[in-house]
Amino acid sequence: MNAVKIFSALGFIWMAAGITYAFIVGNFFGEAKVLFPYPWFQMSMLDLYSGLSLFSGWIIFRERSTPKSIGWIVALILLGNLATFAYAFLAARQANGDWQKFWLGKTNS
């Protein structure tokens, strides 16, 4: 379980640094307008949001609170894998070394 915490914490830092860099140096809307016509950009977006959909399913299954699930899904949509790493870190911390609790949550374990 410590490996999950370390990996998700490092992933969160990595994503936060990348997002910060992109916001400082890049132009989100201007670059998206240029890149969207390219098939590999479209494929990257399809890949990203397919994975986030799968991860959303895990959140919905794992959480007992609908508003909390919705909040996490909105965070996934807005922040991408930054939110994924944060959720995995918090799930590992709450599980206290119990893999069943990590995967299934409190109500499903």
N, C-alpha and C positions, 0 to 999 in steps of 0.2 A: 504494500500500500504506500510505503514511503516513496517508491519509484514513481507512482502515479502523481503524488504531491509534487515531487521535484520536477518531473517532466511537465506537468501542467503549469507550475509556477514559472519555469523557464520559457515555456511557450507563451504565457501571458506577457512576460517581459519582452520577448521577441516581437510579438504582435503589436504591443503598445509602442515600441520603438519604431517599427515599420509604419504604423499609422501616423505617429507624430511626424516622422520624416516626410511622409506623403503629403500631409496637410501643410507643412511648412514650405516644401519645395514645389509641390505639384499644384495643379489646377483641376480639381475633381471633375467638374462639369465640362470644362473645355477638353480635357483628355478623354473622357468617356465618349464625348461626341465624335472625336476623331477615331477612337478605337472600336466603338460598337459595330461598325460595318464589317470588321474582320472576323472571319469564322473562328479563329482560335480564341479571340476575346469572348465571343459568344459561348464557345465551348467551356471556357474557364468559368464564366458566370453560371452556366448550366451545372457544371461540376460543383461549384461552391454551394449553390442553393439546393442541389440534390442532397449533398452531405448535411447541410443545415436542416433540411426536412427530416432526414433520418434521425439526427440528433434531437430535433424537436419531438419526435415520437418517443424517444427515451425519456425526455423531460416530462411529457404528458403522462407516461406510464408511471414514472417514479414519484412525481409530486402528488400530494393529496390536495393541494390548493389550486383551484382553477386560476384565480388571479395571479398567483405566483408563477404558474406555468406560462400564462400569457405574457407576463413581464419578461421572463427569460426568453421567450420566442421573439418578442419585439427586440430585445437586446441582441439576439442572434442576427436578426435581419439588419439591424443598424450597425453592429460592430463585428459581425462575422465570427471568425474563430477566436478573437479576443474573448468574447463571451463564452465560447465553448471551453476554452482553457480555464476560465474563472469558474464555470459551473462544475467541471470535472475536479478542480482543486477543492472546492467547497464540499462536493459529494464525498471525496476521499477523506476529508477532515471529519465530516459528520459520521462516516462509517466506522471510525476508530479501529481500522484493521479488519473489519468484517466485510468480505467481498460480496456476500449476499446482500447486505445492507447497502453497499456501494451501488450495485447494479439495480436492485429492486426498490430501494428507498425504505422508509419507515413502515408504511402501511402494507407493503407487498412482501416483506421479508418473513 
